[in-house]
């Protein structure tokens, strides 16, 4: 796993991850049971996705969500 952040608030969880895959990387955004995955084939897109996930993480913190795990 090259990037992961997990947040919790009021019994809900949100997780953002980027991990190595067979043909590049996979970005995953999970909100409780809903999961959105996107394949990534170039490093520039990995960097852009990390920046997007950091923005979303910042917004969650501003809304009072607690960060319960991180790897970056």
PEZIPE-V475752 format. One record per residue. N is the residue number from 0. PSI is psi in whole degrees, 0 to 359 (999 if undefined). D_FIRST is the distance of its C-alpha to the first C-alpha in Angstrom with 2 decimals. Layout:
N_PSI_D_FIRST, N_PSI_D_FIRST
This chain:
0_127_0.00, 1_344_3.78, 2_133_5.70, 3_138_7.07, 4_134_10.79, 5_135_13.10, 6_153_16.87, 7_146_19.95, 8_130_23.61, 9_45_26.63, 10_4_24.93, 11_155_22.43, 12_151_18.67, 13_138_16.51, 14_139_12.74, 15_126_10.89, 16_151_7.34, 17_127_6.22, 18_159_4.34, 19_143_6.57, 20_174_9.77, 21_317_13.17, 22_31_14.77, 23_244_12.30, 24_164_9.53, 25_127_9.74, 26_137_10.22, 27_131_11.10, 28_120_13.61, 29_131_15.05, 30_104_18.38, 31_247_19.57, 32_351_20.08, 33_125_19.87, 34_131_16.74, 35_123_16.61, 36_148_14.35, 37_127_14.83, 38_145_14.22, 39_133_13.88, 40_348_15.63, 41_151_16.17, 42_327_14.55, 43_322_17.13, 44_325_16.01, 45_312_12.38, 46_319_14.20, 47_322_16.54, 48_320_14.06, 49_315_12.47, 50_318_16.18, 51_315_17.04, 52_323_14.46, 53_321_15.80, 54_316_19.27, 55_321_18.70, 56_317_17.30, 57_318_20.41, 58_320_22.64, 59_316_21.44, 60_317_22.13, 61_332_25.50, 62_2_26.26, 63_7_25.80, 64_144_22.44, 65_133_20.93, 66_121_17.37, 67_347_16.33, 68_155_12.76, 69_146_10.64, 70_121_7.91, 71_999_8.85
